[in-house]
Amino acid sequence: MRCTALILLDSSWLRIIWTRKGINAVQHQNIVFHGLLKHIPWSIFDRLVDQHNADWDDRVVKTKAHLLAMLYAQLCGARSLREIETNLRSHASKLYHLGGCTISRSALSTANALRPVEVFAGLLAALMAQLQAGYRRKIGDCVRLIDSTSVQLSSLSGNWATFSAAVCGAKAHIIYDPDADQPLYLMVTPCNVNDITAAKAMPIEAAATYVFDLGYYDYGWWARLDQAGCRIVTRLKCNTPFAIVDDRPVPTGSSILSDRTGYLPRRLAASRHNPMSGLVREVRIMIETGKVLRIFTNDLQASAQEIADLYKRRWAIELFFRWVMYGRRPRCKSKSDFFAKRSGAVMYSACCRLEDYLCRDAAAMAAGPDVIR
């Protein structure tokens, strides 16, 4: 042993070889989740944390670890806080390199209840704007689809999300860009809030094309869109009067039955003036089932087929809802429940679900056109 010690001390070459043979480390490899997190604007996230004092108590789990846990829950399809806790523990060795940590079910519940929801909502808005800024350089006309989808909640949410005696739920109101395949706006309300009530609080993008269904039937809101220079494509109710001014010719053999310009009723109930009193247009089409739809628009220049095709694009947001709200589970036949009971926690889950969608979309765009999300 003494000779061996003298040799190692006297010979630097032997000491280096011995040291190298003693290292038995495995090189770290990043997981797929790490690649998705690269698309999150962390500088904006840190600013939001400071702005809203989200890390106000050292006893509560940190905001970044909270965000990583909620995003990972969407990635792995967790259905409860206990399942999130179990999945995080199974990947505990990987969380250190992501800046996260294992979180107990009670700690995650406390964070969902107490942390300001404005942090996750602000991050979602920043992520939406970041992706749109890169995409809008490629397109001219902006099409915006507006719709809502319901989310089933447990009876524990009855203090704020009661729909009927036995049903509790919330609504996610979305503005969706079908060209970029990305959501632009999110609002979460109790299920008994009308779609048009939420739409009146949504931002209006001037000169954009807005496509929506009968849930947003309000002449006053239509007039606001028209004054902002927006093109409106929606449906008229079957009993809505329409004073015809001009009956335009339509191509024979097509699904378009008529193309007319005219006026909506001048007066509404209680002799109120109709704010949408200008010259507008009605395009009647027949769909595959034989049902006749009355498509309404304030665009007097586009062809009738273009108007019909724009309204048909509304189904893109239904496919988006199916992808996001059904949890991307092939065997799932109903909308996945949100693992929350408070309104803020439901908003956390909705924001993280859309943030997961946007990160996947950004990763797919960065990888190339042949990559499937």
MOPEUR-V842947 format. One record per residue. N is the residue number from 0. RES is the residue in one letter. SS is DSSP state (H for helix, E for strand, L for the rest). PHI is phi in radians with two decimals (999 if undefined). D_FIRST is the distance of its C-alpha to the first C-alpha in whole Angstrom. Layout:
[[N/RES/SS/PHI/D_FIRST] [N/RES/SS/PHI/D_FIRST]]
This chain:
[[0/M/L/999/0] [1/R/H/-1.17/4] [2/C/H/-1.10/6] [3/T/H/-1.07/5] [4/A/H/-1.11/6] [5/L/H/-1.14/9] [6/I/H/-1.11/10] [7/L/H/-1.18/11] [8/L/H/-1.34/12] [9/D/H/-1.43/14] [10/S/L/-1.99/16] [11/S/H/-1.20/18] [12/W/H/-1.14/19] [13/L/H/-1.15/15] [14/R/H/-1.19/15] [15/I/H/-1.18/19] [16/I/H/-1.09/18] [17/W/H/-1.13/15] [18/T/H/-1.15/17] [19/R/H/-1.12/20] [20/K/H/-1.18/19] [21/G/H/-1.38/18] [22/I/L/-1.45/22] [23/N/L/-2.30/24] [24/A/L/-1.51/27] [25/V/L/-1.79/30] [26/Q/L/-1.12/33] [27/H/L/-1.27/36] [28/Q/L/-2.15/39] [29/N/L/-1.25/42] [30/I/L/-1.59/45] [31/V/H/-1.08/49] [32/F/H/-1.03/49] [33/H/H/-1.09/48] [34/G/H/-1.15/50] [35/L/H/-1.22/53] [36/L/H/-1.20/52] [37/K/L/-1.13/52] [38/H/L/-1.58/56] [39/I/L/-1.49/56] [40/P/L/-1.29/57] [41/W/H/-1.16/54] [42/S/H/-1.13/56] [43/I/H/-1.17/59] [44/F/H/-1.06/57] [45/D/H/-1.11/56] [46/R/H/-1.16/59] [47/L/H/-1.15/61] [48/V/H/-1.07/58] [49/D/H/-1.21/59] [50/Q/H/-1.12/63] [51/H/L/-1.76/63] [52/N/L/0.89/60] [53/A/L/-1.25/59] [54/D/L/-1.79/55] [55/W/L/-1.32/57] [56/D/L/-2.35/55] [57/D/L/-1.18/52] [58/R/L/-1.38/52] [59/V/L/-1.58/54] [60/V/L/-1.00/51] [61/K/L/-1.11/51] [62/T/H/-1.12/54] [63/K/H/-1.14/52] [64/A/H/-1.12/50] [65/H/H/-1.10/53] [66/L/H/-1.09/55] [67/L/H/-1.10/52] [68/A/H/-1.13/52] [69/M/H/-1.23/56] [70/L/H/-1.19/55] [71/Y/H/-1.13/53] [72/A/H/-1.07/55] [73/Q/H/-1.25/58] [74/L/H/-1.16/55] [75/C/H/-1.66/54] [76/G/L/1.27/58] [77/A/L/-1.18/57] [78/R/L/-1.98/60] [79/S/L/-2.75/59] [80/L/H/-1.14/57] [81/R/H/-1.12/55] [82/E/H/-1.19/54] [83/I/H/-1.09/53] [84/E/H/-1.02/51] [85/T/H/-1.13/49] [86/N/H/-1.17/49] [87/L/H/-1.15/47] [88/R/H/-1.17/44] [89/S/H/-1.22/44] [90/H/L/-2.09/43] [91/A/H/-1.05/41] [92/S/H/-1.18/38] [93/K/H/-1.54/41] [94/L/H/-1.19/43] [95/Y/H/-1.05/40] [96/H/H/-1.29/41] [97/L/H/-1.62/45] [98/G/L/1.54/45] [99/G/L/-1.95/46] [100/C/L/-2.82/45] [101/T/L/-1.23/45] [102/I/L/-2.32/49] [103/S/L/-1.33/50] [104/R/H/-1.08/54] [105/S/H/-1.18/55] [106/A/H/-1.16/54] [107/L/H/-1.20/55] [108/S/H/-1.13/58] [109/T/H/-1.14/58] [110/A/H/-1.13/58] [111/N/H/-1.12/60] [112/A/H/-1.44/63] [113/L/H/-1.86/62] [114/R/L/-1.26/61] [115/P/L/-1.07/64] [116/V/L/-1.25/65] [117/E/H/-1.09/66] [118/V/H/-1.16/62] [119/F/H/-1.23/62] [120/A/H/-1.15/65] [121/G/H/-1.15/65] [122/L/H/-1.14/62] [123/L/H/-1.10/64] [124/A/H/-1.09/67] [125/A/H/-1.16/64] [126/L/H/-1.18/63] [127/M/H/-1.07/66] [128/A/H/-1.14/67] [129/Q/H/-1.12/64] [130/L/H/-1.27/65] [131/Q/H/-1.19/69] [132/A/H/-1.07/68] [133/G/H/-1.39/67] [134/Y/H/-1.63/69] [135/R/L/-1.21/73] [136/R/L/-1.21/72] [137/K/L/-1.74/73] [138/I/L/-2.24/76] [139/G/L/-1.77/79] [140/D/L/-1.33/81] [141/C/L/-1.91/79] [142/V/E/-1.83/80] [143/R/E/-2.15/79] [144/L/E/-1.77/79] [145/I/E/-2.10/80] [146/D/E/-2.89/79] [147/S/E/-2.40/78] [148/T/E/-2.41/76] [149/S/E/-1.59/76] [150/V/E/-2.20/72] [151/Q/E/-1.31/73] [152/L/E/-2.13/71] [153/S/L/-1.39/71] [154/S/H/-1.16/73] [155/L/H/-1.17/71] [156/S/H/-1.62/72] [157/G/L/-1.12/76] [158/N/L/-1.30/76] [159/W/L/-2.39/76] [160/A/L/-2.15/76] [161/T/E/-1.34/79] [162/F/L/-1.75/81] [163/S/L/-2.59/83] [164/A/L/-1.08/83] [165/A/L/-2.12/80] [166/V/L/-2.20/79] [167/C/E/-2.14/76] [168/G/E/-2.94/75] [169/A/E/-2.28/74] [170/K/E/-2.11/75] [171/A/E/-1.88/73] [172/H/E/-1.68/76] [173/I/E/-2.22/74] [174/I/E/-1.83/76] [175/Y/E/-2.19/74] [176/D/E/-1.78/74] [177/P/L/-1.27/75] [178/D/L/-1.25/74] [179/A/L/-1.52/71] [180/D/L/0.98/70] [181/Q/E/-2.47/69] [182/P/E/-1.31/70] [183/L/E/-2.01/71] [184/Y/E/-2.72/72] [185/L/E/-2.39/72] [186/M/E/-2.39/74] [187/V/E/-1.92/73] [188/T/E/-2.35/76] [189/P/E/-1.04/77] [190/C/L/-1.17/79] [191/N/L/-1.53/82] [192/V/L/-1.48/82] [193/N/L/-1.16/84] [194/D/H/-1.05/83] [195/I/H/-1.19/86] [196/T/H/-1.11/85] [197/A/H/-1.22/81] [198/A/H/-1.13/82] [199/K/L/-1.15/84] [200/A/L/-1.64/81] [201/M/L/-1.35/79] [202/P/L/-1.21/79] [203/I/L/-1.84/82] [204/E/L/-1.68/81] [205/A/L/-1.05/84] [206/A/L/1.20/85] [207/A/L/-1.52/83] [208/T/E/-1.77/84] [209/Y/E/-1.89/84] [210/V/E/-2.10/84] [211/F/L/-2.69/84] [212/D/L/-1.85/86] [213/L/H/-1.23/89] [214/G/H/-1.16/87] [215/Y/H/-2.04/87] [216/Y/L/-1.50/91] [217/D/L/-2.65/92] [218/Y/H/-1.10/95] [219/G/H/-1.13/93] [220/W/H/-1.23/90] [221/W/H/-1.04/91] [222/A/H/-1.11/93] [223/R/H/-1.10/90] [224/L/H/-1.12/88] [225/D/H/-1.13/91] [226/Q/H/-1.17/92] [227/A/L/-1.45/88] [228/G/L/1.39/89] [229/C/L/-1.51/87] [230/R/E/-1.61/88] [231/I/E/-1.90/89] [232/V/E/-2.34/89] [233/T/E/-2.64/89] [234/R/E/-1.99/92] [235/L/L/-1.68/95] [236/K/L/-1.17/96] [237/C/L/-1.12/99] [238/N/L/-1.80/102] [239/T/L/-1.36/101] [240/P/L/-1.16/104] [241/F/L/-2.48/104] [242/A/E/-1.43/107] [243/I/E/-1.36/107] [244/V/E/-1.88/108] [245/D/E/-2.48/107] [246/D/E/-1.93/106] [247/R/E/-1.48/104] [248/P/L/-1.22/104] [249/V/L/-2.17/101] [250/P/L/-1.14/100] [251/T/L/-1.32/102] [252/G/L/1.37/99] [253/S/L/-1.77/97] [254/S/L/-1.40/95] [255/I/E/-1.48/97] [256/L/E/-1.60/100] [257/S/E/-2.75/101] [258/D/E/-2.45/100] [259/R/E/-2.25/102] [260/T/E/-1.91/102] [261/G/E/3.09/104] [262/Y/E/-2.29/104] [263/L/L/-1.33/102] [264/P/L/-0.98/104] [265/R/L/-1.21/105] [266/R/E/-2.11/105] [267/L/L/-1.88/103] [268/A/H/-1.05/103] [269/A/H/1.04/105] [270/S/H/1.05/107] [271/R/L/-1.36/104] [272/H/E/-1.29/103] [273/N/L/-1.42/101] [274/P/L/-1.19/99] [275/M/L/-1.70/98] [276/S/L/-1.86/101] [277/G/L/-1.38/101] [278/L/L/-1.21/102] [279/V/E/-2.30/99] [280/R/E/-2.47/98] [281/E/E/-2.20/98] [282/V/E/-2.06/97] [283/R/E/-1.70/98] [284/I/E/-2.27/95] [285/M/E/-1.98/95] [286/I/L/-1.58/92] [287/E/L/-1.07/91] [288/T/L/-1.41/92] [289/G/L/1.62/95] [290/K/L/-1.32/95] [291/V/E/-1.74/96] [292/L/E/-1.89/94] [293/R/E/-1.76/96] [294/I/E/-1.50/93] [295/F/E/-1.87/94] [296/T/E/-2.71/93] [297/N/L/-1.74/94] [298/D/L/-1.55/94] [299/L/L/-1.67/97] [300/Q/L/-1.85/96] [301/A/L/-1.15/93] [302/S/L/-1.24/94] [303/A/H/-1.11/95] [304/Q/H/-1.16/92] [305/E/H/-1.13/89] [306/I/H/-1.13/90] [307/A/H/-1.11/90] [308/D/H/-1.16/87] [309/L/H/-1.12/85] [310/Y/H/-1.18/86] [311/K/H/-1.15/84] [312/R/L/-1.17/81] [313/R/L/-1.04/81] [314/W/H/-1.22/79] [315/A/H/-1.11/76] [316/I/H/-1.28/76] [317/E/H/-1.16/76] [318/L/H/-1.16/73] [319/F/H/-1.11/71] [320/F/H/-1.05/72] [321/R/H/-1.11/71] [322/W/H/-1.19/68] [323/V/H/-1.47/67] [324/M/H/-1.36/68] [325/Y/L/-1.49/68] [326/G/L/1.33/64] [327/R/L/1.03/63] [328/R/L/-1.80/63] [329/P/L/-1.00/65] [330/R/L/-1.66/66] [331/C/L/-1.42/67] [332/K/L/-1.90/71] [333/S/L/-2.42/71] [334/K/L/-1.12/70] [335/S/L/-1.25/67] [336/D/L/-1.26/67] [337/F/L/-1.47/65] [338/F/L/-1.42/63] [339/A/L/-2.81/65] [340/K/L/-2.23/68] [341/R/L/-1.58/68] [342/S/H/-1.11/70] [343/G/H/-1.14/67] [344/A/H/-1.19/64] [345/V/H/-1.13/67] [346/M/H/-1.12/67] [347/Y/H/-0.99/63] [348/S/H/-1.12/63] [349/A/H/-1.13/66] [350/C/H/-1.10/64] [351/C/H/-1.17/61] [352/R/H/-1.13/62] [353/L/H/-1.29/64] [354/E/H/-1.13/61] [355/D/H/-1.06/59] [356/Y/H/-1.08/62] [357/L/H/-1.20/62] [358/C/H/-1.14/58] [359/R/H/-1.09/59] [360/D/H/-1.13/62] [361/A/H/-1.12/60] [362/A/H/-1.14/57] [363/A/H/-1.17/59] [364/M/H/-1.14/61] [365/A/H/-1.24/58] [366/A/H/-1.38/57] [367/G/L/2.25/60] [368/P/L/-1.24/64] [369/D/L/-1.57/62] [370/V/L/-1.54/60] [371/I/L/-1.61/62] [372/R/L/-1.11/61]]
